[in-house]
Amino acid sequence: MSRHVAMHMSDGIVNAPTSLLFGAVAILFVGWAAVRARADLDDRTAPMAGLVTAFVFAVQMINFPILPGASGHLLGGALVAILVGPWVGTLCITIVLVVQSLLFADGGLTALGTNVVNMAVIGVFAGWGVAVALRRFAVRSRGGLLATAFVAAFAGTVLASLGFVAQYALGGAAGATTGTVFALMVGLHALIGIGEGVITAVTVGAVAAVRPDLVHLLRTAPRPAAVTQPAGRGDGSGA
Amino acid sequence: MSRPSTAGRRRSRFLVAFLLVALVVAGGLSYLASSAPDGLDTVTLHGCEVTETPAGEQLDGTCVAQHATDHPLGSGPLADYTVGGGAGSVGIAGIVGVLVTVLLAGGLFRLLRRRRGPSD
């Protein structure tokens, strides 16, 4: 029963040197993200970032069926990147993974570095890169925003799954060839990516409908040069 | 700080609604979650036949998951999204998880945030 609710990589799947290497990469990157995130955190966005983190924790619990006998769940990389930016987003997913590992015994302790690199770094930044590339559609219409969120989430999910393939190729335990792991990981995560895309689009769409100023991707969009903007970016409260 | 502005009240209302959605998802919707292995577990279990035994799961065949080790905190009070291993407690575990996460993340982001400077 125990493993059926586990959602992340356990200890022992990759060897100690690989775990150490990715642990070090994770620590360095998360530290860098904490420095860069400060620029995106203020009195308005900090509480939002806290709630987005809790929301990702909650939605990750909801495994949805993808094939008979196989399920998937949200990773959340593109979702957090679009809502709170990639640097804060890396911290959000890292917090979720730490809480899951320490409190819920989901995701191994030595595997924390690999899980952070895959979901909090690759998933977040791949999703953000795609979202930025498509931002001109996202700012144009609601449909464009939903499509951008879907594609960014799909790409982030598949690329995050490739992180595991790389770690397995580097120092994976026996039991399956790297080719088999690659084919299965990408195939399954292409299906999971569809669910990830739908959840991300629905969530981003809901936030944008009521509080577009809390969508980082829209808020940080470059302003068209022809339009003169009043100084400052106040939220209209006059405060 | 003086009385909150209209925008401030609107903001708190949005944040409270967001928290409620997370609590409903973790506390209620979690009972509907699929119990099939997720993408990664499906890959690591590939090649094995899983049978439930009183001693736990038995993996017959050859698969990556045979090399997985037990979680060092696997006997913790909330391990495997249950409260003390109790059946049907996933919703309570989920609510605890949401509250712990929002406090931890909210506190950390509050510490990291920029104070509104005169140039902002």
Interface residues (C-beta under 8 A of the other chain):
Chain A: M1 S2 R3 H4 V5 A6 M7 H8 M9 S10 D11 G12 I13 A34 A37 R38 A39 L41 D42 D43 R44 T45 A46 P47 M48 A49 G50 L51 V52 T53 A54 F55 F57 A58 V59 M61 I62 N63 F64 P65 I66 G69 A70 S71 G72 H73 V88 L91 C92 I95 V96 V99 Q100 S101 L102 L103 F104 A105 D106 G108 L109 S161 F164 Y168 G172 A173 A174 G175 A176 T180 V181 L184 M185 L188 H189 L191 I192 V210 R211 L214 D235 G236 S237 G238 A239
Chain B: S5 T6 A7 G8 R11 F14 L15 F18 L19 V21 A22 L23 V25 A26 L29 S30 L32 A33 S34 S35 A36 P37 D38 G39 L40 D41 T42 V43 T44 H46 G47 E52 G56 E57 T62 C63 V64 A65 Q66 H67 A68 T69 H71 P72 L73 G74 G76 L78 A79 D80 Y81 V90 A93 G94 V96 G97 V98 L99 V100 T101 V102 L104 A105 G106 G107 L108 F109 R110 L112 R113 R114 R116 D120
